[in-house]
Amino acid sequence: MKVDLFKSTGRITRTIVGGFLVLLLSSCSGGVFDVHPYDVDVSGETGINKKQMAVIESKFANKDTLRVAFISDTHLWHSDARDQVDDLNKRTNIDFVVHCGDLTDTATEIEYEWSRGILMKLNYPFVALIGNHDYLGTGDQIYETMYGDMNFSFIAGRVKFVCLNTNSTEYDYMAAIPNFDWMEEEMVKDSTKFDRTVIVMHAPPFSDQFNNNVCKAFRRYLDYFPGLMCCVYGHVHNDDFGPLYPDDDLIFYGIDCAEDRNYRILTITPDSYEMEQIFF
């Protein structure tokens, strides 16, 4: 019997390819390709900042002395971040925690979930700002679902904490970041409830992520916040403090990354404040 090897080989090849396509399509419908890493179908706890701020404002509305822990830039240093949370939980006199942004490294949904799982182990209420790494892909949408507005504020012990989105580069400088209109509103909103202000941001003025065309205007706006005590930022992966503007006495405190295993605690008393660096 004469056999056409080319036709036989072709039938075998088509059978193999067809089987592979069936396997691939079945995987897409319920396997490894079912969820894209940048999907925004967030499961678990959402609207975290709003819920946590409500706790902070209710619990510490009339507190004379506040102790606030500032952490930042946990990225994928999860072991260090867990140790940081453990160290914070060993302390009994912290009121709440502020994360200054870069909760993730590439802003995938799973990274947000990992970071959230670590922060939810805190024994204290906490809020988290958005960092430039948290924007990648659809990260800004995930942040808004999981945490809330990118600009937000809350009041504790008659101190307003103004948390600003300063990641201008992520919008190619096309958006109002920092948002001066929002800042103007915050200067007077609930003015009878606060006498002093702390400004918190991820990227500080003169950094690669800040819109440095408006650095001078930004500094001028800060002067209009009642009783401005200091500014706190993350992003630079370094513990640093001092004025950022020439011939200026406004202190900016940089919060180090989790990998460097330190953070800061701000103690606010009726007459002054003190910033302490903690190693763990």
LINVENMO-V635735 format. One line per field, one symbol per residue. ss: DSSP state (a for helix, b for strand, c for the rest). Layout:
ss: ???
This chain:
ss: ccccaaaaaaaaaaaaaaaaaaaaaaaaaacccccccccccccccccaaaaaaaaaaaaccccccbbbbbbccccccaaaaaaaaaaaaacccccbbbbcccccccccaaaaaaaaaaacccccbbbbcccaaaacccaaaaaaaacccccbbbbbccbbbbbbcccaaaaccccccccaaaaaaaaaccaaaccbbbbbbccccccccccaaaaaaaaaaacccccbbbbbbccccccbbbbcccccccbbbbcccaaacbbbbbbbccccbbbbbbbc
